[in-house]
């Protein structure tokens, strides 16, 4: 298997429409049944006026990029710092973007640092994130 090569500044993205079904499934998997996400009548009484998605469901699109696109399989997610700026509603289409901003070379791996963000279909910034991931040298090269 050829090693994947990455550089500081490399970018990748992922687009997903968040559906009511996604929110329901996320609630079932995480057991987070907070009514702001699932109860239309309750949500009407909040400042949002309608149900919102779980923030971690949306921020996980950044993890999707890291695990599936850049860098991809064989990596280990180490940390993530997330700032939630605006809510995501079922029906919103989210574009997650990720950029390599730095790395540290270790004996058997690289620790790679990323800047991520998620924007909705109105191009509004809804999430800012930083993250770190371990890339084993057997699969990856950082230049």
C-alpha positions in Angstrom: 0.0 0.0 0.0 1.4 3.4 -1.0 1.7 5.9 1.8 -0.5 9.0 1.7 1.4 12.3 1.6 0.1 15.5 3.2 1.3 19.1 3.6 0.4 22.0 5.8 -2.4 23.8 4.0 -4.1 20.7 2.5 -7.9 21.0 2.7 -10.9 18.7 2.4 -14.6 19.1 2.8 -17.8 17.1 3.3 -21.4 18.2 2.6 -24.5 16.7 4.4 -28.1 17.7 4.7 -29.2 17.2 8.4 -32.6 15.5 8.5 -35.1 14.9 11.3 -34.2 11.2 11.0 -30.5 12.0 11.6 -31.4 13.9 14.8 -33.7 11.0 15.9 -31.0 8.4 15.2 -28.4 10.5 17.0 -30.7 10.8 20.0 -31.2 7.0 20.1 -27.5 6.2 19.8 -26.4 8.8 22.4 -29.5 8.6 24.6 -29.7 12.4 24.5 -33.5 12.9 24.2 -33.4 16.6 25.2 -36.7 18.0 24.1 -35.0 21.0 22.3 -34.0 18.4 19.6 -37.1 16.2 19.4 -40.2 18.0 20.8 -41.8 20.5 18.4 -44.1 22.0 21.1 -41.3 22.4 23.6 -38.9 23.8 21.0 -41.5 26.5 20.1 -41.1 27.9 23.7 -37.4 28.4 23.2 -35.5 31.2 21.5 -35.0 28.9 18.5 -38.7 28.5 17.9 -38.3 25.0 16.5 -36.2 21.9 17.1 -32.4 22.2 16.6 -29.9 19.5 15.8 -27.5 18.2 18.5 -24.4 20.2 18.1 -22.2 17.2 18.3 -24.0 15.6 15.4 -23.0 18.5 13.2 -19.5 18.9 14.6 -18.9 15.2 13.9 -18.8 16.0 10.2 -15.3 17.3 10.9 -14.5 13.8 12.3 -16.0 12.3 9.1 -13.5 14.2 7.0 -10.6 13.1 9.3 -11.6 9.5 9.2 -12.8 9.1 5.7 -11.0 11.7 3.5 -8.1 13.5 5.0 -6.1 11.9 6.4 -8.3 8.8 6.3 -8.2 5.2 7.6 -5.4 4.3 10.0 -5.5 7.5 12.0 -6.4 8.1 15.7 -8.5 11.1 16.8 -6.7 12.7 19.8 -8.6 15.9 20.6 -11.1 18.5 19.4 -12.1 21.9 20.6 -15.5 23.1 19.3 -17.2 26.5 19.4 -20.9 26.4 18.5 -21.8 29.8 17.0 -25.3 29.2 15.5 -27.9 26.4 15.7 -28.4 23.9 13.0 -32.0 23.0 12.1 -33.2 19.8 10.5 -33.3 20.6 6.7 -30.1 22.6 6.8 -27.3 21.6 4.5 -23.9 21.8 6.2 -20.5 22.1 4.5 -17.7 21.0 6.8 -14.2 22.1 5.9 -10.9 21.0 7.3 -7.3 22.3 6.9 -4.0 21.0 8.1 -2.4 23.8 10.0 0.7 22.2 11.7 2.3 18.9 12.6 4.9 17.5 15.0 7.0 14.5 13.9 7.4 11.8 16.5 9.4 8.5 16.3 6.6 6.4 14.9 3.9 8.9 14.0 3.0 12.5 13.3 0.7 14.5 15.5 -1.3 16.7 13.0 -3.3 19.8 13.9 -6.3 20.9 12.0 -8.6 23.9 11.8 -12.2 23.1 10.9 -15.4 24.9 10.3 -19.0 24.2 9.4 -21.2 26.5 7.4 -24.9 26.2 6.6 -26.6 26.7 3.2 -26.6 30.5 3.8 -22.8 30.4 4.2 -23.2 31.3 7.9 -20.4 30.0 10.1 -22.0 27.7 12.6 -19.0 25.9 14.1 -15.3 26.6 14.5 -13.1 23.8 15.6 -9.5 22.8 16.2 -8.5 19.2 16.3 -5.5 16.9 16.6 -4.9 13.4 15.1 -2.2 10.8 15.2 -1.0 9.6 11.8 1.2 6.4 11.9 4.3 6.7 9.7 3.5 3.2 8.3 0.6 4.8 6.4 1.4 8.5 6.1 4.1 11.0 5.2 3.9 14.7 6.3 6.0 17.2 4.4 
